[in-house]
């Protein structure tokens, strides 16, 4: 992990971010999406102050983390939904850990009190990552959506409540 840096994610990272996102889609346990969107569509609902990329010494993006607001209503300004992706060739090196730690520090400094996540139950690595960072399982939405192949999928709902933000 020492050779990896965490930097703010920008449009300059778009190609690598969308490649990693598509890899997650292709693996089948990351999202209901069937194809990576354009950068503009991807970028549109992500909060600009809380998005980070893990970069290798050659500036290649190894992973990224972003959050979206859960609602436009003022009472929910401190609640976000997280997405974290690590390139297959970079897994097992602590990148997800570093990205999530950075995000938690960033959101707490900005007054975010809850981070939500929805994860397929088969994605055991992501579930373990989130639980290591204080996320708790709220429940499981059964048959909440169909995959591209028409198979019903469940989603495990998790949340992390900040102990620093009141």
MDTraj code that builds the backbone (N, CA, C; nanometers):
import mdtraj as md
import numpy as np

residues = "UNK UNK UNK UNK UNK UNK UNK UNK UNK UNK UNK UNK UNK UNK UNK UNK UNK UNK UNK UNK UNK UNK UNK UNK UNK UNK UNK UNK UNK UNK UNK UNK UNK UNK UNK UNK UNK UNK UNK UNK UNK UNK UNK UNK UNK UNK UNK UNK UNK UNK UNK UNK UNK UNK UNK UNK UNK UNK UNK UNK UNK UNK UNK UNK UNK UNK UNK UNK UNK UNK UNK UNK UNK UNK UNK UNK UNK UNK UNK UNK UNK UNK UNK UNK UNK UNK UNK UNK UNK UNK UNK UNK UNK UNK UNK UNK UNK UNK UNK UNK UNK UNK UNK UNK UNK UNK UNK UNK UNK UNK UNK UNK UNK UNK UNK UNK UNK UNK UNK UNK UNK UNK UNK UNK UNK UNK UNK UNK UNK UNK UNK UNK UNK UNK UNK UNK UNK UNK UNK UNK UNK UNK UNK UNK UNK UNK UNK UNK UNK UNK UNK UNK UNK UNK UNK UNK UNK UNK UNK UNK UNK UNK UNK UNK UNK UNK".split()
xyz = np.array([
    [0.0818, -0.1192, 0.0000],
    [0.0000, 0.0000, 0.0000],
    [0.0860, 0.1253, 0.0000],
    [0.2115, 0.1165, 0.0443],
    [0.2956, 0.2363, 0.0546],
    [0.3192, 0.3026, -0.0798],
    [0.3147, 0.2270, -0.1880],
    [0.3346, 0.2856, -0.3207],
    [0.2072, 0.3469, -0.3771],
    [0.0990, 0.3355, -0.3066],
    [-0.0295, 0.3863, -0.3522],
    [-0.0615, 0.5175, -0.2811],
    [-0.1128, 0.6125, -0.3585],
    [-0.1544, 0.7407, -0.3010],
    [-0.3048, 0.7559, -0.3173],
    [-0.3685, 0.8214, -0.2216],
    [-0.5107, 0.8537, -0.2321],
    [-0.5194, 1.0017, -0.2677],
    [-0.5873, 1.0298, -0.3793],
    [-0.5973, 1.1665, -0.4307],
    [-0.7434, 1.1990, -0.4597],
    [-0.7783, 1.3271, -0.4658],
    [-0.9143, 1.3615, -0.5071],
    [-0.9414, 1.3084, -0.6483],
    [-1.0570, 1.2493, -0.6673],
    [-1.0960, 1.1962, -0.7976],
    [-1.1486, 1.3103, -0.8840],
    [-1.0954, 1.3206, -1.0047],
    [-1.1349, 1.4271, -1.0970],
    [-1.1686, 1.3684, -1.2340],
    [-1.2128, 1.4536, -1.3223],
    [-1.2431, 1.4119, -1.4594],
    [-1.1200, 1.3560, -1.5298],
    [-1.0013, 1.3939, -1.4865],
    [-0.8790, 1.3388, -1.5456],
    [-0.8678, 1.1884, -1.5238],
    [-0.9400, 1.1351, -1.4253],
    [-0.9377, 0.9925, -1.3945],
    [-1.0500, 0.9152, -1.4633],
    [-1.1305, 0.9830, -1.5424],
    [-1.2533, 0.9249, -1.5973],
    [-1.2312, 0.7918, -1.6675],
    [-1.1335, 0.7836, -1.7542],
    [-1.1134, 0.6604, -1.8315],
    [-1.0883, 0.5402, -1.7407],
    [-0.9977, 0.5553, -1.6442],
    [-0.9686, 0.4445, -1.5528],
    [-1.0864, 0.4134, -1.4619],
    [-1.1540, 0.5174, -1.4127],
    [-1.2690, 0.4963, -1.3239],
    [-1.3782, 0.4178, -1.3965],
    [-1.4096, 0.4582, -1.5173],
    [-1.5146, 0.3882, -1.5919],
    [-1.4714, 0.2472, -1.6309],
    [-1.3420, 0.2257, -1.6541],
    [-1.2904, 0.0902, -1.6820],
    [-1.3097, 0.0008, -1.5598],
    [-1.2713, 0.0513, -1.4425],
    [-1.2857, -0.0270, -1.3192],
    [-1.4334, -0.0515, -1.2888],
    [-1.5157, 0.0474, -1.3102],
    [-1.6599, 0.0320, -1.2894],
    [-1.7150, -0.0769, -1.3814],
    [-1.6746, -0.0753, -1.5076],
    [-1.7211, -0.1775, -1.6023],
    [-1.6723, -0.3162, -1.5604],
    [-1.5512, -0.3257, -1.5082],
    [-1.5019, -0.4544, -1.4585],
    [-1.5913, -0.5048, -1.3458],
    [-1.6318, -0.4158, -1.2557],
    [-1.7233, -0.4547, -1.1491],
    [-1.8570, -0.5009, -1.2039],
    [-1.9064, -0.4317, -1.3047],
    [-2.0317, -0.4728, -1.3698],
    [-2.0165, -0.6111, -1.4307],
    [-1.9070, -0.6312, -1.5030],
    [-1.8841, -0.7589, -1.5718],
    [-1.8721, -0.8758, -1.4758],
    [-1.8197, -0.8525, -1.3556],
    [-1.8061, -0.9599, -1.2573],
    [-1.9409, -1.0018, -1.1989],
    [-2.0390, -0.9148, -1.2038],
    [-2.1752, -0.9517, -1.1675],
    [-2.2168, -0.9338, -1.0235],
    [-2.1293, -0.8911, -0.9343],
    [-2.1673, -0.8773, -0.7935],
    [-2.1436, -0.7384, -0.7366],
    [-2.1406, -0.6372, -0.8248],
    [-2.1137, -0.5019, -0.7777],
    [-2.2333, -0.4089, -0.7900],
    [-2.3146, -0.4263, -0.8927],
    [-2.4221, -0.3315, -0.9201],
    [-2.5252, -0.3951, -1.0122],
    [-2.6436, -0.3371, -1.0135],
    [-2.7457, -0.3789, -1.1091],
    [-2.7209, -0.3208, -1.2480],
    [-2.6351, -0.2209, -1.2576],
    [-2.6072, -0.1590, -1.3874],
    [-2.5543, -0.2631, -1.4845],
    [-2.5776, -0.2403, -1.6124],
    [-2.5326, -0.3345, -1.7147],
    [-2.4197, -0.2795, -1.7998],
    [-2.3971, -0.1493, -1.7934],
    [-2.2877, -0.0865, -1.8679],
    [-2.2472, 0.0413, -1.7970],
    [-2.1177, 0.0696, -1.8009],
    [-2.0694, 0.1940, -1.7417],
    [-2.1280, 0.3119, -1.8187],
    [-2.1684, 0.4155, -1.7484],
    [-2.2245, 0.5334, -1.8145],
    [-2.1145, 0.6209, -1.8746],
    [-2.1529, 0.7286, -1.9349],
    [-2.0563, 0.8301, -1.9743],
    [-2.0016, 0.8943, -1.8477],
    [-1.8901, 0.9638, -1.8594],
    [-1.8357, 1.0325, -1.7433],
    [-1.9346, 1.1367, -1.6909],
    [-1.9972, 1.2117, -1.7811],
    [-2.0907, 1.3155, -1.7375],
    [-2.2048, 1.2567, -1.6556],
    [-2.2578, 1.1432, -1.6997],
    [-2.3664, 1.0788, -1.6252],
    [-2.3157, 1.0257, -1.4910],
    [-2.1984, 0.9655, -1.4907],
    [-2.1398, 0.9128, -1.3673],
    [-2.1159, 1.0255, -1.2673],
    [-2.0596, 1.1331, -1.3168],
    [-2.0187, 1.2469, -1.2364],
    [-2.1373, 1.3255, -1.1789],
    [-2.2481, 1.3233, -1.2479],
    [-2.3604, 1.4133, -1.2188],
    [-2.4121, 1.4061, -1.0756],
    [-2.4242, 1.2864, -1.0186],
    [-2.4862, 1.2799, -0.8852],
    [-2.3862, 1.2484, -0.7741],
    [-2.2580, 1.2494, -0.8040],
    [-2.1575, 1.2229, -0.7007],
    [-2.1192, 1.3539, -0.6327],
    [-2.1074, 1.3510, -0.5029],
    [-2.0711, 1.4713, -0.4276],
    [-1.9239, 1.5038, -0.4525],
    [-1.8951, 1.6235, -0.4996],
    [-1.7583, 1.6562, -0.5425],
    [-1.6543, 1.6578, -0.4311],
    [-1.6946, 1.6848, -0.3078],
    [-1.5976, 1.6942, -0.1991],
    [-1.5604, 1.5597, -0.1373],
    [-1.6268, 1.4546, -0.1786],
    [-1.6057, 1.3226, -0.1164],
    [-1.5898, 1.2150, -0.2231],
    [-1.4881, 1.2316, -0.3055],
    [-1.4568, 1.1300, -0.4067],
    [-1.3060, 1.1215, -0.4189],
    [-1.2596, 0.9987, -0.4137],
    [-1.1150, 0.9769, -0.4082],
    [-1.0757, 0.8612, -0.4993],
    [-0.9505, 0.8686, -0.5457],
    [-0.8937, 0.7626, -0.6284],
    [-0.7651, 0.7138, -0.5637],
    [-0.7405, 0.5843, -0.5744],
    [-0.6128, 0.5264, -0.5325],
    [-0.5267, 0.5168, -0.6581],
    [-0.4086, 0.5770, -0.6525],
    [-0.3218, 0.5793, -0.7694],
    [-0.1915, 0.5047, -0.7432],
    [-0.1448, 0.4370, -0.8475],
    [-0.0143, 0.3712, -0.8455],
    [0.0922, 0.4763, -0.8775],
    [0.2196, 0.4437, -0.8569],
    [0.3261, 0.5398, -0.8894],
    [0.3240, 0.5883, -1.0348],
    [0.2735, 0.5049, -1.1255],
    [0.2655, 0.5460, -1.2668],
    [0.1380, 0.6243, -1.2959],
    [0.0645, 0.6631, -1.1926],
    [-0.0598, 0.7415, -1.2003],
    [-0.1801, 0.6599, -1.2452],
    [-0.1645, 0.5300, -1.2667],
    [-0.2789, 0.4454, -1.3006],
    [-0.3729, 0.4378, -1.1803],
    [-0.5008, 0.4449, -1.2066],
    [-0.6009, 0.4364, -1.0999],
    [-0.6239, 0.2898, -1.0645],
    [-0.6123, 0.2584, -0.9359],
    [-0.6291, 0.1216, -0.8865],
    [-0.7660, 0.0999, -0.8228],
    [-0.8310, 0.2080, -0.7868],
    [-0.9621, 0.1986, -0.7246],
    [-1.0153, 0.3381, -0.6999],
    [-1.1434, 0.3434, -0.6640],
    [-1.2049, 0.4736, -0.6361],
    [-1.3197, 0.4559, -0.5392],
    [-1.3568, 0.5678, -0.4778],
    [-1.4703, 0.5702, -0.3862],
    [-1.5449, 0.7010, -0.4078],
    [-1.6767, 0.6935, -0.4101],
    [-1.7620, 0.8108, -0.4305],
    [-1.8847, 0.7981, -0.3412],
    [-1.9485, 0.9117, -0.3163],
    [-2.0762, 0.9101, -0.2451],
    [-2.1766, 0.9951, -0.3209],
    [-2.3024, 0.9607, -0.3001],
    [-2.4148, 1.0366, -0.3535],
    [-2.5049, 1.0742, -0.2372],
    [-2.5711, 1.1870, -0.2491],
    [-2.6705, 1.2249, -0.1489],
    [-2.7870, 1.1275, -0.1569],
    [-2.8445, 1.0916, -0.0444],
    [-2.9598, 1.0018, -0.0474],
    [-3.0893, 1.0757, -0.0761],
    [-3.0881, 1.2076, -0.0549],
    [-3.2074, 1.2877, -0.0778],
    [-3.1668, 1.4339, -0.0931],
    [-3.2505, 1.5104, -0.1608],
    [-3.2287, 1.6551, -0.1712],
    [-3.2937, 1.7299, -0.0555],
    [-3.3709, 1.6600, 0.0261],
    [-3.4370, 1.7236, 0.1392],
    [-3.3344, 1.7673, 0.2433],
    [-3.3461, 1.8888, 0.2957],
    [-3.2470, 1.9410, 0.3907],
    [-3.2244, 1.8525, 0.5130],
    [-3.3262, 1.7821, 0.5591],
    [-3.3096, 1.6999, 0.6795],
    [-3.2141, 1.5832, 0.6575],
    [-3.1840, 1.5505, 0.5314],
    [-3.0947, 1.4390, 0.4999],
    [-2.9584, 1.4847, 0.4493],
    [-2.9208, 1.6101, 0.4721],
    [-2.7931, 1.6592, 0.4193],
    [-2.6731, 1.5844, 0.4755],
    [-2.6884, 1.5195, 0.5879],
    [-2.5785, 1.4451, 0.6497],
    [-2.5839, 1.2966, 0.6243],
    [-2.6560, 1.2543, 0.5197],
    [-2.6681, 1.1118, 0.4879],
    [-2.6279, 1.0909, 0.3426],
    [-2.5319, 1.0004, 0.3214],
    [-2.4833, 0.9714, 0.1865],
    [-2.4814, 0.8208, 0.1628],
    [-2.4735, 0.7853, 0.0367],
    [-2.4627, 0.6454, -0.0046],
    [-2.3280, 0.6262, -0.0721],
    [-2.2538, 0.5247, -0.0326],
    [-2.1166, 0.5033, -0.0785],
    [-2.1076, 0.3938, -0.1851],
    [-2.0137, 0.4127, -0.2764],
    [-1.9750, 0.3103, -0.3737],
    [-1.8234, 0.3049, -0.3762],
    [-1.7672, 0.1860, -0.3615],
    [-1.6223, 0.1680, -0.3654],
    [-1.5891, 0.0540, -0.4606],
    [-1.4923, 0.0790, -0.5476],
    [-1.4501, -0.0196, -0.6475],
    [-1.2979, -0.0272, -0.6485],
    [-1.2456, -0.1492, -0.6536],
    [-1.1019, -0.1718, -0.6660],
    [-1.0801, -0.2593, -0.7889],
    [-0.9838, -0.2201, -0.8725],
    [-0.9523, -0.2969, -0.9922],
    [-0.9149, -0.4397, -0.9536],
    [-0.9580, -0.5386, -1.0317],
    [-0.9280, -0.6779, -0.9966],
    [-0.7798, -0.7039, -0.9704],
    [-0.6925, -0.6444, -1.0496],
    [-0.5490, -0.6688, -1.0340],
    [-0.4898, -0.6018, -0.9099],
    [-0.5670, -0.5160, -0.8434],
    [-0.5171, -0.4433, -0.7272],
    [-0.5790, -0.4905, -0.5959],
    [-0.6635, -0.5890, -0.6002],
    [-0.7316, -0.6342, -0.4781],
    [-0.6362, -0.7073, -0.3843],
    [-0.6710, -0.7056, -0.2572],
    [-0.5908, -0.7739, -0.1571],
    [-0.4697, -0.6943, -0.1113],
    [-0.4633, -0.5667, -0.1469],
    [-0.3481, -0.4824, -0.1120],
    [-0.3855, -0.3704, -0.0157],
    [-0.5067, -0.3727, 0.0380],
    [-0.5487, -0.2708, 0.1342],
    [-0.6017, -0.1436, 0.0720],
    [-0.6237, -0.1433, -0.0584],
    [-0.6694, -0.0225, -0.1268],
    [-0.8102, 0.0158, -0.0838],
    [-0.9005, -0.0801, -0.0782],
    [-1.0365, -0.0514, -0.0328],
    [-1.0371, 0.0049, 0.1090],
    [-0.9540, -0.0511, 0.1937],
    [-0.9400, -0.0039, 0.3315],
    [-0.8975, 0.1420, 0.3353],
    [-0.7954, 0.1739, 0.2587],
    [-0.7421, 0.3106, 0.2568],
    [-0.8453, 0.4082, 0.1993],
    [-0.9135, 0.3672, 0.0915],
    [-1.0160, 0.4531, 0.0321],
    [-1.1290, 0.4803, 0.1312],
    [-1.1763, 0.3758, 0.1978],
    [-1.2887, 0.3934, 0.2903],
    [-1.2478, 0.4758, 0.4125],
    [-1.1271, 0.4571, 0.4624],
    [-1.0781, 0.5394, 0.5739],
    [-1.0729, 0.6868, 0.5350],
    [-1.0224, 0.7129, 0.4148],
    [-1.0134, 0.8506, 0.3661],
    [-1.1524, 0.9120, 0.3519],
    [-1.2441, 0.8363, 0.2966],
    [-1.3805, 0.8859, 0.2789],
    [-1.4469, 0.9158, 0.4128],
    [-1.4321, 0.8268, 0.5080],
    [-1.4937, 0.8476, 0.6395],
    [-1.4399, 0.9751, 0.7040],
    [-1.3091, 0.9949, 0.6967],
    [-1.2514, 1.1181, 0.7523],
    [-1.3060, 1.2416, 0.6812],
    [-1.3183, 1.2342, 0.5511],
    [-1.3684, 1.3471, 0.4727],
    [-1.5140, 1.3784, 0.5051],
    [-1.5966, 1.2769, 0.5096],
    [-1.7395, 1.3011, 0.5352],
    [-1.7628, 1.3484, 0.6782],
    [-1.6912, 1.2890, 0.7736],
    [-1.7091, 1.3341, 0.9117],
    [-1.6649, 1.4792, 0.9290],
    [-1.5566, 1.5176, 0.8640],
    [-1.5104, 1.6564, 0.8724],
    [-1.6131, 1.7525, 0.8143],
    [-1.6963, 1.7034, 0.7237],
    [-1.7990, 1.7867, 0.6601],
    [-1.9342, 1.7762, 0.7293],
    [-1.9421, 1.7008, 0.8383],
    [-2.0674, 1.6914, 0.9122],
    [-2.1619, 1.5814, 0.8680],
    [-2.1152, 1.4894, 0.7875],
    [-2.1991, 1.3755, 0.7464],
    [-2.2084, 1.2791, 0.8638],
    [-2.3311, 1.2448, 0.9024],
    [-2.3497, 1.1585, 1.0185],
    [-2.3814, 1.0133, 0.9828],
    [-2.4225, 0.9865, 0.8592],
    [-2.4543, 0.8486, 0.8208],
    [-2.4071, 0.8207, 0.6794],
    [-2.3398, 0.7072, 0.6635],
    [-2.3025, 0.6572, 0.5316],
    [-2.3770, 0.5261, 0.5119],
    [-2.4542, 0.5180, 0.4052],
    [-2.5287, 0.3968, 0.3712],
    [-2.4570, 0.3185, 0.2617],
    [-2.4818, 0.1894, 0.2583],
    [-2.4304, 0.1045, 0.1508],
    [-2.5325, -0.0040, 0.1228],
    [-2.5436, -0.0421, -0.0026],
    [-2.6255, -0.1556, -0.0442],
    [-2.5355, -0.2502, -0.1210],
    [-2.5197, -0.3733, -0.0704],
    [-2.4207, -0.4666, -0.1252],
    [-2.4867, -0.6019, -0.1502],
    [-2.4576, -0.6598, -0.2662],
    [-2.5063, -0.7951, -0.2935],
    [-2.4479, -0.8899, -0.1879],
    [-2.5264, -0.9822, -0.1336],
    [-2.4757, -1.0722, -0.0297],
    [-2.3608, -1.1605, -0.0778],
    [-2.3514, -1.1835, -0.2073],
    [-2.2427, -1.2650, -0.2614],
    [-2.1092, -1.1905, -0.2607],
    [-2.1125, -1.0588, -0.2446],
    [-1.9913, -0.9775, -0.2445],
    [-1.9347, -0.9728, -0.1025],
    [-1.8854, -1.0872, -0.0584],
    [-1.8408, -1.1024, 0.0801],
    [-1.7205, -1.0134, 0.1126],
    [-1.6339, -0.9869, 0.0157],
    [-1.5188, -0.9000, 0.0417],
    [-1.5658, -0.7582, 0.0735],
    [-1.6627, -0.7084, -0.0004],
    [-1.7136, -0.5735, 0.0252],
    [-1.7878, -0.5677, 0.1582],
    [-1.8660, -0.6684, 0.1882],
    [-1.9349, -0.6717, 0.3177],
    [-1.8340, -0.6683, 0.4323],
    [-1.7284, -0.7481, 0.4214],
    [-1.6260, -0.7519, 0.5271],
    [-1.5545, -0.6172, 0.5391],
    [-1.5225, -0.5553, 0.4265],
    [-1.4572, -0.4240, 0.4272],
    [-1.5420, -0.3228, 0.5031],
    [-1.6685, -0.3158, 0.4685],
    [-1.7565, -0.2186, 0.5336],
    [-1.7721, -0.2483, 0.6831],
    [-1.7863, -0.3732, 0.7182],
    [-1.8023, -0.4081, 0.8597],
    [-1.6759, -0.3731, 0.9388],
    [-1.5567, -0.3884, 0.8783],
    [-1.4316, -0.3493, 0.9458],
    [-1.4276, -0.1999, 0.9747],
    [-1.5033, -0.1228, 0.8994],
    [-1.5044, 0.0225, 0.9175],
    [-1.6270, 0.0707, 0.9950],
    [-1.6893, -0.0172, 1.0679],
    [-1.7963, 0.0227, 1.1570],
    [-1.9358, 0.0237, 1.0977],
    [-1.9516, -0.0278, 0.9765],
    [-2.0858, -0.0393, 0.9199],
    [-2.1569, -0.1562, 0.9866],
    [-2.2854, -0.1405, 1.0076],
    [-2.3652, -0.2496, 1.0641],
    [-2.4743, -0.2869, 0.9639],
    [-2.5080, -0.4128, 0.9650],
    [-2.6129, -0.4616, 0.8755],
    [-2.7480, -0.4199, 0.9314],
    [-2.8278, -0.3530, 0.8480],
    [-2.9631, -0.3134, 0.8857],
    [-3.0644, -0.4194, 0.8473],
    [-3.0365, -0.4880, 0.7395],
    [-3.1299, -0.5886, 0.6916],
    [-3.0975, -0.6281, 0.5493],
    [-3.1874, -0.7040, 0.4934],
    [-3.1683, -0.7570, 0.3585],
    [-3.2955, -0.7339, 0.2787],
    [-3.2807, -0.6657, 0.1663],
    [-3.3930, -0.6493, 0.0747],
    [-3.3939, -0.7712, -0.0164],
    [-3.4986, -0.8493, -0.0066],
    [-3.5066, -0.9712, -0.0859],
    [-3.5687, -0.9429, -0.2216],
    [-3.5070, -1.0005, -0.3235],
    [-3.5583, -0.9900, -0.4600],
    [-3.5928, -0.8451, -0.4951],
    [-3.4986, -0.7551, -0.4674],
    [-3.5229, -0.6121, -0.4866],
    [-3.5079, -0.5698, -0.6323],
    [-3.4325, -0.6461, -0.7090],
    [-3.4135, -0.6127, -0.8497],
    [-3.3635, -0.7327, -0.9269],
    [-3.3789, -0.7245, -1.0581],
    [-3.3317, -0.8338, -1.1441],
    [-3.2001, -0.7960, -1.2108],
    [-3.1141, -0.8949, -1.2222],
    [-2.9882, -0.8754, -1.2933],
    [-3.0171, -0.8664, -1.4433],
    [-2.9146, -0.8351, -1.5201],
    [-2.9295, -0.8283, -1.6661],
    [-2.9757, -0.9615, -1.7231],
    [-2.9407, -1.0700, -1.6543],
    [-2.9813, -1.2038, -1.6994],
    [-3.1226, -1.2396, -1.6541],
    [-3.1893, -1.1462, -1.5852],
    [-3.3256, -1.1705, -1.5411],
    [-3.3374, -1.2458, -1.4095],
    [-3.2288, -1.2541, -1.3335],
    [-3.2276, -1.3256, -1.2057],
    [-3.2528, -1.2259, -1.0928],
    [-3.3474, -1.2605, -1.0050],
    [-3.3738, -1.1757, -0.8890],
    [-3.2513, -1.1732, -0.7989],
    [-3.2202, -1.0547, -0.7442],
    [-3.1057, -1.0394, -0.6540],
    [-3.1504, -0.9731, -0.5249],
    [-3.0865, -1.0132, -0.4159],
    [-3.1038, -0.9493, -0.2860],
    [-2.9949, -0.8439, -0.2680],
    [-3.0195, -0.7509, -0.1772],
    [-2.9200, -0.6505, -0.1403],
    [-2.9176, -0.6399, 0.0121],
    [-2.7966, -0.6439, 0.0687],
    [-2.7776, -0.6238, 0.2122],
    [-2.7605, -0.4737, 0.2347],
    [-2.8393, -0.4188, 0.3253],
    [-2.8327, -0.2763, 0.3578],
    [-2.7465, -0.2570, 0.4817],
    [-2.6512, -0.1637, 0.4721],
    [-2.5623, -0.1336, 0.5836],
    [-2.5603, 0.0167, 0.6075],
    [-2.5222, 0.0551, 0.7292],
    [-2.5021, 0.1956, 0.7610],
    [-2.3885, 0.2098, 0.8584],
    [-2.3241, 0.3255, 0.8502],
    [-2.2218, 0.3629, 0.9480],
    [-2.2633, 0.4979, 1.0044],
    [-2.2855, 0.4995, 1.1338],
    [-2.3203, 0.6241, 1.2023],
    [-2.1928, 0.6807, 1.2626],
    [-2.1674, 0.8070, 1.2380],
    [-2.0493, 0.8729, 1.2917],
    [-2.0613, 0.8891, 1.4427],
    [-1.9524, 0.8631, 1.5102],
    [-1.9486, 0.8914, 1.6545],
    [-1.8972, 1.0334, 1.6802],
    [-1.8541, 1.1023, 1.5727],
    [-1.7991, 1.2362, 1.5862],
    [-1.8988, 1.3457, 1.5519],
    [-1.9955, 1.3132, 1.4680],
    [-2.0918, 1.4134, 1.4220],
    [-2.2200, 1.3979, 1.5026],
    [-2.2623, 1.5067, 1.5631],
    [-2.3814, 1.5014, 1.6493],
    [-2.4966, 1.5725, 1.5813],
])
top = md.Topology()
chain = top.add_chain()
for i, resn in enumerate(residues, 1):
    res = top.add_residue(resn, chain, resSeq=i)
    for name in ("N", "CA", "C"):
        top.add_atom(name, md.element.get_by_symbol(name[0]), res)
traj = md.Trajectory(xyz[None], top)
